[in-house]
Amino acid sequence: MATSIQAHENDRAIFIVKKERTTLPVHPFTIAVSGKGGTGKTTISSLLIRSFIGIGEKPVLAVDADPNANLHEALGVTVSETLGSMREEAFTRHIPPGMNRHDYVRFRFRQALVEAEGFDLVAMGRPEGSGCYCFANDLLSECMLELERDYHFVVIDTEAGMEHISRGTIGKPDMLLIVSDPGARGLRTISRIRTIAIQLGLEPEKIHIVFNKYKSGTAPVDIGHESPVACIPYDPDVEGADLAATPVSQVPETSPARCAVHELAQKIRAFAHERSGS
């Protein structure tokens, strides 16, 4: 009993010291990256995280909210468990004596966090089994809110349906990036995700389009009066990393895609500073 509680308290103490080492915002700027499979949203998410680190906006919190979790692979880190499996565990496994379920979930939440150079990562996953998870959802939402205060930026790699946003687990983002290929089929996906986002209460002006794998001479699909916030060029280095199963976020800094995402990160930082009035 003493060991479990002490470990819990130690985690909190370490966490508090970590916060005091740098001046961090009370409310980080949260970016959700969405798009259908194959458009490269995970690639954009990982390069965006690296770009924020590169321009000094660290630490960054990476949230993998896609059930087909592979953001950790793009970033070159290992995930041993997701919050979905942890949530199931809190209801089915024995909780150490002296800890209630609330404390146990918070303790395990910290254990599920993957720490890396310049960023931390947490994978949401899906709940396993059946039953009501309202209590656990509320707890995870509370944990996420506490956790976010430690970071300058939060980058969420989310599925097109944005399930975790609709459940309120990861809150409402400050910006939604819809990643699409620059073809006519992308228009339907853009429209569908935009509709879902607005139904979830996200303001239209916070929704931005990113065309990925853009080849020179390609005419991007007409998305109306707005312009895409970024056009990320086709990059053989990114394709090579995918084929070799190496972390795509570690492609050379001079690669076309990484340079374009670096510019996107600077734009987002300007949006964030405008929001905060700094």
C-alpha positions as CSV (number, residue, x, y, z in Angstrom):
1,M,0.0,0.0,0.0
2,A,2.7,2.5,1.0
3,T,4.7,1.7,-2.1
4,S,1.8,2.3,-4.5
5,I,0.7,5.6,-2.9
6,Q,4.3,6.7,-2.5
7,A,4.9,6.0,-6.2
8,H,1.8,7.9,-7.1
9,E,3.0,10.9,-5.0
10,N,6.5,10.7,-6.4
11,D,5.1,10.8,-9.9
12,R,3.2,13.9,-9.0
13,A,6.3,15.5,-7.3
14,I,8.4,14.8,-10.3
15,F,5.7,16.2,-12.5
16,I,5.6,19.4,-10.5
17,V,9.4,19.9,-10.6
18,K,9.3,19.3,-14.3
19,K,6.7,22.1,-14.7
20,E,8.8,24.6,-12.7
21,R,11.8,24.3,-15.0
22,T,10.3,26.4,-17.7
23,T,7.7,29.1,-18.2
24,L,4.7,27.3,-19.7
25,P,1.3,28.5,-20.8
26,V,-1.7,27.9,-18.7
27,H,-3.7,26.9,-21.8
28,P,-1.7,25.3,-24.6
29,F,-2.6,25.7,-28.3
30,T,-4.2,22.5,-29.5
31,I,-4.1,21.3,-33.1
32,A,-6.2,18.3,-34.2
33,V,-5.0,16.7,-37.5
34,S,-7.7,14.7,-39.3
35,G,-8.1,13.1,-42.7
36,K,-9.0,9.8,-44.4
37,G,-6.5,7.0,-44.3
38,G,-3.6,7.3,-46.7
39,T,-3.6,11.1,-47.0
40,G,-0.6,11.3,-44.7
41,K,-2.1,12.9,-41.6
42,T,0.2,11.0,-39.3
43,T,3.2,12.1,-41.3
44,I,2.0,15.7,-41.1
45,S,1.4,15.3,-37.3
46,S,4.9,13.9,-36.7
47,L,6.6,16.5,-38.8
48,L,4.6,19.2,-37.1
49,I,5.7,18.0,-33.7
50,R,9.4,18.0,-34.8
51,S,8.9,21.5,-36.3
52,F,7.5,22.9,-33.1
53,I,10.5,21.4,-31.2
54,G,12.8,22.9,-33.8
55,I,11.5,26.4,-33.4
56,G,11.8,26.2,-29.6
57,E,8.1,25.6,-28.8
58,K,8.7,22.6,-26.5
59,P,7.7,20.5,-24.8
60,V,5.0,19.3,-27.2
61,L,2.3,16.8,-26.2
62,A,1.6,14.3,-29.0
63,V,-1.8,12.5,-28.7
64,D,-2.5,9.5,-30.9
65,A,-6.3,9.5,-31.1
66,D,-6.5,7.2,-34.1
67,P,-7.5,3.6,-33.2
68,N,-5.0,2.4,-35.8
69,A,-2.2,4.0,-33.7
70,N,1.1,4.5,-35.5
71,L,2.1,8.1,-34.5
72,H,4.7,6.6,-32.2
73,E,6.3,4.8,-35.1
74,A,6.4,8.0,-37.1
75,L,8.1,9.7,-34.1
76,G,10.5,6.8,-33.4
77,V,9.2,5.9,-29.9
78,T,7.6,2.8,-28.4
79,V,4.1,2.6,-26.8
80,S,3.5,-0.2,-24.4
81,E,-0.2,0.5,-23.7
82,T,-3.0,2.8,-24.6
83,L,-5.4,4.7,-22.4
84,G,-8.2,2.5,-23.7
85,S,-6.7,-0.7,-22.3
86,M,-5.8,1.2,-19.1
87,R,-9.4,2.2,-18.8
88,E,-10.6,-1.3,-19.1
89,E,-8.0,-2.4,-16.5
90,A,-9.3,0.1,-14.0
91,F,-12.7,-1.8,-14.0
92,T,-11.6,-5.4,-14.3
93,R,-8.3,-5.7,-12.4
94,H,-7.5,-5.5,-8.7
95,I,-6.8,-2.0,-7.5
96,P,-3.9,-1.8,-5.0
97,P,-5.1,-1.5,-1.3
98,G,-5.3,2.1,-0.2
99,M,-6.0,3.5,-3.7
100,N,-9.5,4.2,-5.0
101,R,-10.3,3.8,-8.7
102,H,-10.0,7.6,-9.2
103,D,-6.4,7.7,-7.9
104,Y,-5.5,4.4,-9.7
105,V,-6.6,5.8,-13.1
106,R,-4.6,9.0,-12.5
107,F,-1.6,7.0,-11.5
108,R,-1.8,4.6,-14.5
109,F,-2.4,7.6,-16.8
110,R,1.0,8.9,-15.8
111,Q,2.6,5.5,-16.4
112,A,1.1,5.3,-19.9
113,L,2.8,8.6,-20.9
114,V,5.8,8.1,-23.2
115,E,8.5,10.6,-22.5
116,A,10.9,11.6,-25.3
117,E,13.3,14.5,-26.2
118,G,11.2,17.6,-26.7
119,F,7.8,15.8,-26.6
120,D,5.7,13.3,-24.7
121,L,3.2,11.0,-26.3
122,V,0.0,9.4,-25.1
123,A,-2.0,6.9,-27.2
124,M,-5.8,7.0,-26.6
125,G,-6.7,3.6,-28.2
126,R,-10.2,2.1,-27.8
127,P,-11.9,0.8,-24.7
128,E,-11.9,-3.0,-24.7
129,G,-15.0,-5.0,-23.7
130,S,-18.5,-3.7,-23.1
131,G,-20.2,-1.7,-20.4
132,C,-20.6,2.0,-19.4
133,Y,-17.4,4.0,-19.4
134,C,-18.8,7.4,-18.4
135,F,-16.9,7.5,-15.2
136,A,-13.6,6.6,-16.9
137,N,-14.2,9.0,-19.7
138,D,-14.7,11.8,-17.3
139,L,-11.6,10.8,-15.4
140,L,-9.5,10.7,-18.6
141,S,-10.9,14.1,-19.7
142,E,-9.8,15.5,-16.3
143,C,-6.3,13.9,-16.6
144,M,-5.9,15.3,-20.1
145,L,-6.8,18.8,-19.0
146,E,-4.2,18.5,-16.2
147,L,-1.6,17.1,-18.5
148,E,-2.1,19.7,-21.2
149,R,-1.0,22.5,-18.9
150,D,2.5,21.3,-19.1
151,Y,2.9,21.9,-22.8
152,H,3.2,24.8,-25.3
153,F,1.4,22.9,-28.1
154,V,-0.7,19.8,-28.3
155,V,-0.9,17.9,-31.6
156,I,-3.6,15.3,-31.9
157,D,-3.5,12.7,-34.7
158,T,-7.2,11.9,-34.9
159,E,-9.4,9.7,-37.1
160,A,-11.8,11.2,-39.6
161,G,-14.8,10.6,-37.4
162,M,-13.0,12.4,-34.5
163,E,-14.4,10.0,-31.9
164,H,-12.4,11.2,-29.0
165,I,-13.3,14.8,-29.7
166,S,-17.0,13.9,-29.9
167,R,-16.7,12.0,-26.5
168,G,-15.0,15.1,-25.0
169,T,-12.0,13.0,-23.9
170,I,-9.5,15.4,-25.5
171,G,-11.6,18.6,-25.5
172,K,-12.2,20.9,-28.4
173,P,-9.1,21.9,-30.4
174,D,-8.0,25.5,-31.1
175,M,-7.4,24.5,-34.7
176,L,-8.4,21.6,-37.0
177,L,-6.2,20.7,-39.9
178,I,-7.9,18.5,-42.5
179,V,-5.2,16.7,-44.5
180,S,-6.3,15.8,-48.0
181,D,-4.7,14.8,-51.3
182,P,-5.0,17.6,-53.9
183,G,-7.5,15.7,-56.1
184,A,-11.3,15.9,-56.6
185,R,-12.0,13.0,-54.3
186,G,-10.5,14.9,-51.4
187,L,-13.3,17.4,-51.6
188,R,-15.9,14.9,-50.3
189,T,-13.6,14.0,-47.3
190,I,-13.0,17.7,-46.6
191,S,-16.7,18.5,-46.6
192,R,-17.6,15.5,-44.4
193,I,-14.9,16.2,-41.8
194,R,-15.8,19.9,-41.8
195,T,-19.5,19.1,-41.2
196,I,-18.6,16.7,-38.3
197,A,-16.4,19.4,-36.8
198,I,-19.0,22.1,-36.9
199,Q,-21.6,19.7,-35.5
200,L,-19.2,19.2,-32.6
201,G,-19.1,22.9,-32.0
202,L,-15.9,23.9,-33.7
203,E,-16.0,27.4,-35.3
204,P,-15.6,27.3,-39.1
205,E,-12.7,29.8,-38.9
206,K,-10.7,27.3,-36.9
207,I,-10.8,24.7,-39.7
208,H,-8.0,24.7,-42.2
209,I,-7.1,22.6,-45.2
210,V,-3.7,21.1,-45.8
211,F,-3.0,19.5,-49.2
212,N,-0.4,16.8,-48.9
213,K,1.7,15.0,-51.5
214,Y,1.3,18.0,-53.8
215,K,3.1,17.7,-57.1
216,S,4.1,20.8,-59.1
217,G,1.8,21.4,-61.9
218,T,-1.1,19.7,-60.1
219,A,-4.2,21.8,-59.9
220,P,-5.6,21.4,-56.3
221,V,-9.3,20.9,-55.9
222,D,-11.4,24.0,-55.5
223,I,-12.3,24.3,-51.8
224,G,-14.3,27.5,-52.2
225,H,-13.3,31.0,-51.2
226,E,-10.6,29.9,-48.7
227,S,-7.1,28.9,-49.6
228,P,-5.3,25.9,-48.1
229,V,-3.2,26.9,-45.1
230,A,-0.4,24.7,-46.6
231,C,0.5,22.6,-49.6
232,I,3.0,20.0,-48.6
233,P,4.9,18.7,-51.7
234,Y,5.5,15.1,-52.6
235,D,8.7,14.1,-51.0
236,P,10.7,11.0,-52.0
237,D,12.5,11.1,-48.6
238,V,9.1,10.6,-46.8
239,E,8.1,7.9,-49.2
240,G,11.5,6.2,-48.6
241,A,11.0,6.4,-44.8
242,D,7.6,4.7,-45.2
243,L,9.0,1.9,-47.4
244,A,11.9,1.4,-45.0
245,A,9.7,1.5,-41.9
246,T,11.9,4.2,-40.4
247,P,10.6,7.2,-38.4
248,V,9.3,9.6,-41.0
249,S,9.8,12.5,-38.6
250,Q,13.6,12.0,-38.9
251,V,13.8,12.7,-42.6
252,P,16.4,15.4,-43.4
253,E,15.6,18.9,-42.3
254,T,16.2,20.1,-45.9
255,S,13.6,17.7,-47.3
256,P,10.7,19.4,-49.2
257,A,8.0,18.1,-46.9
258,R,9.8,18.9,-43.7
259,C,10.6,22.5,-44.9
260,A,6.9,23.0,-45.9
261,V,5.7,21.7,-42.5
262,H,8.2,23.9,-40.8
263,E,6.6,26.9,-42.4
264,L,3.2,25.6,-41.4
265,A,4.4,25.4,-37.8
266,Q,5.5,29.0,-37.9
267,K,2.0,30.0,-39.2
268,I,0.3,28.1,-36.4
269,R,2.6,29.7,-33.8
270,A,1.5,33.1,-35.2
271,F,-2.1,32.0,-34.8
272,A,-1.4,30.9,-31.2
273,H,0.3,34.2,-30.3
274,E,-2.6,36.1,-31.8
275,R,-5.0,34.1,-29.7
276,S,-3.0,34.8,-26.5
277,G,-2.5,38.5,-27.4
278,S,1.3,38.1,-27.1
